[in-house]
């Protein structure tokens, strides 16, 4: 816990204030990693709905460790852990990857957990996970739909959709159609990958 907190407390080259609550937060994180073993399934590889996230986290943690940005690497693993808990399950390979990524941060606990999954080999001797750049890109992204600058809806659209496609997707949801019905649409501002703002009178 102490090692994890010291790496998580802030940027490696900056001063940081000590926080008892921060220590407790890191302990809770490690406790949740330990308990995650109860949710491991027999499924091989990465599950379809987690594959993009896994490659994104491997890339993020790898790059952050290389650049001594331990705090943001740990934050990425915390977010990944939350995703596993939301889903309610984790494949053996997803769990093994998390343990390898977390090993420099919490070596004793991850080695202990690895005893169940490592076929008698030491975790510290395992090859570092590799990511596929093509699989780090989301297939879908969430955009915000505003009417006169106020958020009225959020929706998932295919990643890479152009301005016209983004606008069309936003304008054709049942909720938005109902809200602009009978009103004069003055203009529509579409920012691909981010938002659509519909100006009405």
C-alpha positions as protocol buffer text, in pm:
chain_id: "A"
residue {
  index: 1
  type: UNK
  ca { x: 0 y: 0 z: 0 }
}
residue {
  index: 2
  type: UNK
  ca { x: 277 y: 242 z: 91 }
}
residue {
  index: 3
  type: UNK
  ca { x: 466 y: 175 z: -232 }
}
residue {
  index: 4
  type: UNK
  ca { x: 147 y: 221 z: -436 }
}
residue {
  index: 5
  type: UNK
  ca { x: 62 y: 547 z: -261 }
}
residue {
  index: 6
  type: UNK
  ca { x: 414 y: 687 z: -304 }
}
residue {
  index: 7
  type: UNK
  ca { x: 388 y: 618 z: -678 }
}
residue {
  index: 8
  type: UNK
  ca { x: 33 y: 753 z: -697 }
}
residue {
  index: 9
  type: UNK
  ca { x: 73 y: 1065 z: -483 }
}
residue {
  index: 10
  type: UNK
  ca { x: 173 y: 1286 z: -776 }
}
residue {
  index: 11
  type: UNK
  ca { x: 414 y: 1349 z: -1062 }
}
residue {
  index: 12
  type: UNK
  ca { x: 755 y: 1189 z: -996 }
}
residue {
  index: 13
  type: UNK
  ca { x: 947 y: 1518 z: -1022 }
}
residue {
  index: 14
  type: UNK
  ca { x: 711 y: 1735 z: -815 }
}
residue {
  index: 15
  type: UNK
  ca { x: 655 y: 1778 z: -443 }
}
residue {
  index: 16
  type: UNK
  ca { x: 330 y: 1640 z: -302 }
}
residue {
  index: 17
  type: UNK
  ca { x: 142 y: 1665 z: 28 }
}
residue {
  index: 18
  type: UNK
  ca { x: 102 y: 1350 z: 235 }
}
residue {
  index: 19
  type: UNK
  ca { x: -257 y: 1239 z: 283 }
}
residue {
  index: 20
  type: UNK
  ca { x: -384 y: 968 z: 517 }
}
residue {
  index: 21
  type: UNK
  ca { x: -700 y: 946 z: 304 }
}
residue {
  index: 22
  type: UNK
  ca { x: -484 y: 891 z: -5 }
}
residue {
  index: 23
  type: UNK
  ca { x: -311 y: 598 z: 168 }
}
residue {
  index: 24
  type: UNK
  ca { x: -651 y: 449 z: 257 }
}
residue {
  index: 25
  type: UNK
  ca { x: -768 y: 498 z: -103 }
}
residue {
  index: 26
  type: UNK
  ca { x: -470 y: 300 z: -234 }
}
residue {
  index: 27
  type: UNK
  ca { x: -540 y: 23 z: 18 }
}
residue {
  index: 28
  type: UNK
  ca { x: -901 y: 5 z: -103 }
}
residue {
  index: 29
  type: UNK
  ca { x: -777 y: -18 z: -462 }
}
residue {
  index: 30
  type: UNK
  ca { x: -545 y: -310 z: -379 }
}
residue {
  index: 31
  type: UNK
  ca { x: -819 y: -483 z: -177 }
}
residue {
  index: 32
  type: UNK
  ca { x: -1046 y: -462 z: -482 }
}
residue {
  index: 33
  type: UNK
  ca { x: -773 y: -609 z: -704 }
}
residue {
  index: 34
  type: UNK
  ca { x: -739 y: -898 z: -457 }
}
residue {
  index: 35
  type: UNK
  ca { x: -1116 y: -958 z: -452 }
}
residue {
  index: 36
  type: UNK
  ca { x: -1135 y: -945 z: -832 }
}
residue {
  index: 37
  type: UNK
  ca { x: -997 y: -1302 z: -844 }
}
residue {
  index: 38
  type: UNK
  ca { x: -1344 y: -1415 z: -730 }
}
residue {
  index: 39
  type: UNK
  ca { x: -1487 y: -1282 z: -1059 }
}
residue {
  index: 40
  type: UNK
  ca { x: -1238 y: -1450 z: -1297 }
}
residue {
  index: 41
  type: UNK
  ca { x: -1408 y: -1660 z: -1567 }
}
residue {
  index: 42
  type: UNK
  ca { x: -1278 y: -1948 z: -1780 }
}
residue {
  index: 43
  type: UNK
  ca { x: -1299 y: -1734 z: -2093 }
}
residue {
  index: 44
  type: UNK
  ca { x: -973 y: -1713 z: -2288 }
}
residue {
  index: 45
  type: UNK
  ca { x: -821 y: -1394 z: -2427 }
}
residue {
  index: 46
  type: UNK
  ca { x: -984 y: -1053 z: -2388 }
}
residue {
  index: 47
  type: UNK
  ca { x: -1362 y: -1033 z: -2401 }
}
residue {
  index: 48
  type: UNK
  ca { x: -1501 y: -850 z: -2703 }
}
residue {
  index: 49
  type: UNK
  ca { x: -1642 y: -560 z: -2503 }
}
residue {
  index: 50
  type: UNK
  ca { x: -1314 y: -507 z: -2313 }
}
residue {
  index: 51
  type: UNK
  ca { x: -1060 y: -563 z: -2593 }
}
residue {
  index: 52
  type: UNK
  ca { x: -1025 y: -196 z: -2691 }
}
residue {
  index: 53
  type: UNK
  ca { x: -1000 y: -89 z: -2328 }
}
residue {
  index: 54
  type: UNK
  ca { x: -732 y: -349 z: -2254 }
}
residue {
  index: 55
  type: UNK
  ca { x: -512 y: -233 z: -2544 }
}
residue {
  index: 56
  type: UNK
  ca { x: -564 y: 131 z: -2445 }
}
residue {
  index: 57
  type: UNK
  ca { x: -460 y: 62 z: -2085 }
}
residue {
  index: 58
  type: UNK
  ca { x: -154 y: -144 z: -2187 }
}
residue {
  index: 59
  type: UNK
  ca { x: -43 y: 145 z: -2411 }
}
residue {
  index: 60
  type: UNK
  ca { x: -113 y: 408 z: -2145 }
}
residue {
  index: 61
  type: UNK
  ca { x: 59 y: 223 z: -1859 }
}
residue {
  index: 62
  type: UNK
  ca { x: 359 y: 126 z: -2076 }
}
residue {
  index: 63
  type: UNK
  ca { x: 416 y: 483 z: -2198 }
}
residue {
  index: 64
  type: UNK
  ca { x: 357 y: 635 z: -1854 }
}
residue {
  index: 65
  type: UNK
  ca { x: 603 y: 399 z: -1684 }
}
residue {
  index: 66
  type: UNK
  ca { x: 864 y: 481 z: -1950 }
}
residue {
  index: 67
  type: UNK
  ca { x: 816 y: 853 z: -1875 }
}
residue {
  index: 68
  type: UNK
  ca { x: 805 y: 813 z: -1494 }
}
residue {
  index: 69
  type: UNK
  ca { x: 437 y: 912 z: -1486 }
}
residue {
  index: 70
  type: UNK
  ca { x: 348 y: 648 z: -1231 }
}
residue {
  index: 71
  type: UNK
  ca { x: 48 y: 836 z: -1093 }
}
residue {
  index: 72
  type: UNK
  ca { x: -141 y: 847 z: -1423 }
}
residue {
  index: 73
  type: UNK
  ca { x: -48 y: 484 z: -1498 }
}
residue {
  index: 74
  type: UNK
  ca { x: -202 y: 377 z: -1166 }
}
residue {
  index: 75
  type: UNK
  ca { x: -508 y: 594 z: -1234 }
}
residue {
  index: 76
  type: UNK
  ca { x: -557 y: 409 z: -1564 }
}
residue {
  index: 77
  type: UNK
  ca { x: -543 y: 74 z: -1384 }
}
residue {
  index: 78
  type: UNK
  ca { x: -793 y: 201 z: -1125 }
}
residue {
  index: 79
  type: UNK
  ca { x: -1032 y: 298 z: -1406 }
}
residue {
  index: 80
  type: UNK
  ca { x: -986 y: -45 z: -1567 }
}
residue {
  index: 81
  type: UNK
  ca { x: -1063 y: -213 z: -1235 }
}
residue {
  index: 82
  type: UNK
  ca { x: -1385 y: -10 z: -1210 }
}
residue {
  index: 83
  type: UNK
  ca { x: -1483 y: -134 z: -1557 }
}
residue {
  index: 84
  type: UNK
  ca { x: -1431 y: -495 z: -1449 }
}
residue {
  index: 85
  type: UNK
  ca { x: -1649 y: -445 z: -1143 }
}
residue {
  index: 86
  type: UNK
  ca { x: -1921 y: -276 z: -1349 }
}
residue {
  index: 87
  type: UNK
  ca { x: -1919 y: -572 z: -1584 }
}
residue {
  index: 88
  type: UNK
  ca { x: -1916 y: -818 z: -1295 }
}
residue {
  index: 89
  type: UNK
  ca { x: -1657 y: -1049 z: -1449 }
}
residue {
  index: 90
  type: UNK
  ca { x: -1302 y: -1061 z: -1586 }
}
residue {
  index: 91
  type: UNK
  ca { x: -1137 y: -1319 z: -1809 }
}
residue {
  index: 92
  type: UNK
  ca { x: -826 y: -1499 z: -1685 }
}
residue {
  index: 93
  type: UNK
  ca { x: -614 y: -1325 z: -1950 }
}
residue {
  index: 94
  type: UNK
  ca { x: -753 y: -982 z: -1859 }
}
residue {
  index: 95
  type: UNK
  ca { x: -672 y: -1048 z: -1494 }
}
residue {
  index: 96
  type: UNK
  ca { x: -323 y: -1176 z: -1578 }
}
residue {
  index: 97
  type: UNK
  ca { x: -254 y: -864 z: -1785 }
}
residue {
  index: 98
  type: UNK
  ca { x: -368 y: -641 z: -1498 }
}
residue {
  index: 99
  type: UNK
  ca { x: -139 y: -828 z: -1257 }
}
residue {
  index: 100
  type: UNK
  ca { x: 163 y: -784 z: -1488 }
}
residue {
  index: 101
  type: UNK
  ca { x: 90 y: -411 z: -1533 }
}
residue {
  index: 102
  type: UNK
  ca { x: 45 y: -367 z: -1159 }
}
residue {
  index: 103
  type: UNK
  ca { x: 352 y: -572 z: -1063 }
}
residue {
  index: 104
  type: UNK
  ca { x: 601 y: -280 z: -1055 }
}
residue {
  index: 105
  type: UNK
  ca { x: 358 y: -95 z: -827 }
}
residue {
  index: 106
  type: UNK
  ca { x: 253 y: -377 z: -592 }
}
residue {
  index: 107
  type: UNK
  ca { x: 506 y: -660 z: -645 }
}
residue {
  index: 108
  type: UNK
  ca { x: 435 y: -873 z: -338 }
}
residue {
  index: 109
  type: UNK
  ca { x: 58 y: -887 z: -375 }
}
residue {
  index: 110
  type: UNK
  ca { x: 65 y: -947 z: -750 }
}
residue {
  index: 111
  type: UNK
  ca { x: 322 y: -1227 z: -713 }
}
residue {
  index: 112
  type: UNK
  ca { x: 93 y: -1389 z: -455 }
}
residue {
  index: 113
  type: UNK
  ca { x: -206 y: -1368 z: -690 }
}
residue {
  index: 114
  type: UNK
  ca { x: 7 y: -1496 z: -980 }
}
residue {
  index: 115
  type: UNK
  ca { x: 61 y: -1827 z: -797 }
}
residue {
  index: 116
  type: UNK
  ca { x: -289 y: -1923 z: -911 }
}
residue {
  index: 117
  type: UNK
  ca { x: -237 y: -1827 z: -1276 }
}
residue {
  index: 118
  type: UNK
  ca { x: 131 y: -1847 z: -1356 }
}
residue {
  index: 119
  type: UNK
  ca { x: 194 y: -2222 z: -1390 }
}
residue {
  index: 120
  type: UNK
  ca { x: 470 y: -2207 z: -1131 }
}
residue {
  index: 121
  type: UNK
  ca { x: 657 y: -1922 z: -1302 }
}
residue {
  index: 122
  type: UNK
  ca { x: 742 y: -1593 z: -1135 }
}
residue {
  index: 123
  type: UNK
  ca { x: 534 y: -1295 z: -1238 }
}
residue {
  index: 124
  type: UNK
  ca { x: 839 y: -1068 z: -1243 }
}
residue {
  index: 125
  type: UNK
  ca { x: 988 y: -1285 z: -1522 }
}
residue {
  index: 126
  type: UNK
  ca { x: 684 y: -1259 z: -1751 }
}
residue {
  index: 127
  type: UNK
  ca { x: 709 y: -1064 z: -2078 }
}
residue {
  index: 128
  type: UNK
  ca { x: 548 y: -722 z: -2069 }
}
residue {
  index: 129
  type: UNK
  ca { x: 205 y: -716 z: -2241 }
}
residue {
  index: 130
  type: UNK
  ca { x: 200 y: -585 z: -2598 }
}
residue {
  index: 131
  type: UNK
  ca { x: -75 y: -369 z: -2743 }
}
residue {
  index: 132
  type: UNK
  ca { x: -208 y: -346 z: -3096 }
}
residue {
  index: 133
  type: UNK
  ca { x: -225 y: 19 z: -3203 }
}
residue {
  index: 134
  type: UNK
  ca { x: -521 y: -58 z: -3428 }
}
residue {
  index: 135
  type: UNK
  ca { x: -714 y: -195 z: -3131 }
}
residue {
  index: 136
  type: UNK
  ca { x: -661 y: 115 z: -2915 }
}
residue {
  index: 137
  type: UNK
  ca { x: -916 y: 310 z: -3121 }
}
residue {
  index: 138
  type: UNK
  ca { x: -1277 y: 299 z: -3005 }
}
residue {
  index: 139
  type: UNK
  ca { x: -1533 y: 163 z: -3250 }
}
residue {
  index: 140
  type: UNK
  ca { x: -1791 y: 393 z: -3094 }
}
residue {
  index: 141
  type: UNK
  ca { x: -1771 y: 724 z: -2913 }
}
residue {
  index: 142
  type: UNK
  ca { x: -2015 y: 922 z: -2702 }
}
residue {
  index: 143
  type: UNK
  ca { x: -2122 y: 1269 z: -2817 }
}
residue {
  index: 144
  type: UNK
  ca { x: -2329 y: 1535 z: -2645 }
}
residue {
  index: 145
  type: UNK
  ca { x: -2636 y: 1684 z: -2812 }
}
residue {
  index: 146
  type: UNK
  ca { x: -2728 y: 2038 z: -2709 }
}
residue {
  index: 147
  type: UNK
  ca { x: -3024 y: 2259 z: -2788 }
}
residue {
  index: 148
  type: UNK
  ca { x: -2940 y: 2629 z: -2757 }
}
residue {
  index: 149
  type: UNK
  ca { x: -2624 y: 2538 z: -2568 }
}
residue {
  index: 150
  type: UNK
  ca { x: -2794 y: 2319 z: -2305 }
}
residue {
  index: 151
  type: UNK
  ca { x: -2723 y: 1946 z: -2295 }
}
residue {
  index: 152
  type: UNK
  ca { x: -3035 y: 1749 z: -2382 }
}
residue {
  index: 153
  type: UNK
  ca { x: -2901 y: 1407 z: -2478 }
}
residue {
  index: 154
  type: UNK
  ca { x: -2594 y: 1187 z: -2513 }
}
residue {
  index: 155
  type: UNK
  ca { x: -2557 y: 915 z: -2772 }
}
residue {
  index: 156
  type: UNK
  ca { x: -2310 y: 661 z: -2902 }
}
residue {
  index: 157
  type: UNK
  ca { x: -2210 y: 697 z: -3267 }
}
residue {
  index: 158
  type: UNK
  ca { x: -1952 y: 517 z: -3485 }
}
residue {
  index: 159
  type: UNK
  ca { x: -1602 y: 660 z: -3435 }
}
residue {
  index: 160
  type: UNK
  ca { x: -1475 y: 856 z: -3733 }
}
residue {
  index: 161
  type: UNK
  ca { x: -1819 y: 978 z: -3842 }
}
residue {
  index: 162
  type: UNK
  ca { x: -1786 y: 1304 z: -4038 }
}
residue {
  index: 163
  type: UNK
  ca { x: -1962 y: 1635 z: -3966 }
}
residue {
  index: 164
  type: UNK
  ca { x: -2271 y: 1553 z: -4175 }
}
residue {
  index: 165
  type: UNK
  ca { x: -2302 y: 1202 z: -4032 }
}
residue {
  index: 166
  type: UNK
  ca { x: -2263 y: 1330 z: -3676 }
}
residue {
  index: 167
  type: UNK
  ca { x: -2532 y: 1592 z: -3734 }
}
residue {
  index: 168
  type: UNK
  ca { x: -2769 y: 1340 z: -3892 }
}
residue {
  index: 169
  type: UNK
  ca { x: -2725 y: 1092 z: -3606 }
}
residue {
  index: 170
  type: UNK
  ca { x: -2801 y: 1361 z: -3347 }
}
residue {
  index: 171
  type: UNK
  ca { x: -3101 y: 1507 z: -3527 }
}
residue {
  index: 172
  type: UNK
  ca { x: -3271 y: 1171 z: -3574 }
}
residue {
  index: 173
  type: UNK
  ca { x: -3298 y: 1042 z: -3217 }
}
residue {
  index: 174
  type: UNK
  ca { x: -3655 y: 1023 z: -3088 }
}
residue {
  index: 175
  type: UNK
  ca { x: -3574 y: 1247 z: -2792 }
}
residue {
  index: 176
  type: UNK
  ca { x: -3423 y: 1528 z: -3000 }
}
residue {
  index: 177
  type: UNK
  ca { x: -3692 y: 1506 z: -3269 }
}
residue {
  index: 178
  type: UNK
  ca { x: -3953 y: 1550 z: -2997 }
}
residue {
  index: 179
  type: UNK
  ca { x: -3773 y: 1849 z: -2845 }
}
residue {
  index: 180
  type: UNK
  ca { x: -3733 y: 2041 z: -3173 }
}
residue {
  index: 181
  type: UNK
  ca { x: -4072 y: 1951 z: -3320 }
}
residue {
  index: 182
  type: UNK
  ca { x: -4265 y: 2264 z: -3419 }
}
residue {
  index: 183
  type: UNK
  ca { x: -3962 y: 2486 z: -3362 }
}
residue {
  index: 184
  type: UNK
  ca { x: -3758 y: 2677 z: -3620 }
}
residue {
  index: 185
  type: UNK
  ca { x: -3408 y: 2530 z: -3647 }
}
residue {
  index: 186
  type: UNK
  ca { x: -3185 y: 2831 z: -3714 }
}
residue {
  index: 187
  type: UNK
  ca { x: -2857 y: 2641 z: -3746 }
}
residue {
  index: 188
  type: UNK
  ca { x: -2682 y: 2324 z: -3640 }
}
residue {
  index: 189
  type: UNK
  ca { x: -2322 y: 2322 z: -3523 }
}
residue {
  index: 190
  type: UNK
  ca { x: -2162 y: 1976 z: -3540 }
}
residue {
  index: 191
  type: UNK
  ca { x: -1816 y: 1903 z: -3400 }
}
residue {
  index: 192
  type: UNK
  ca { x: -1725 y: 1548 z: -3507 }
}
residue {
  index: 193
  type: UNK
  ca { x: -1646 y: 1321 z: -3214 }
}
residue {
  index: 194
  type: UNK
  ca { x: -1763 y: 1573 z: -2956 }
}
residue {
  index: 195
  type: UNK
  ca { x: -2097 y: 1747 z: -2982 }
}
residue {
  index: 196
  type: UNK
  ca { x: -2388 y: 1877 z: -3184 }
}
residue {
  index: 197
  type: UNK
  ca { x: -2553 y: 2206 z: -3088 }
}
residue {
  index: 198
  type: UNK
  ca { x: -2894 y: 2276 z: -3240 }
}
residue {
  index: 199
  type: UNK
  ca { x: -2999 y: 2642 z: -3233 }
}
residue {
  index: 200
  type: UNK
  ca { x: -3379 y: 2684 z: -3237 }
}
residue {
  index: 201
  type: UNK
  ca { x: -3627 y: 2970 z: -3203 }
}
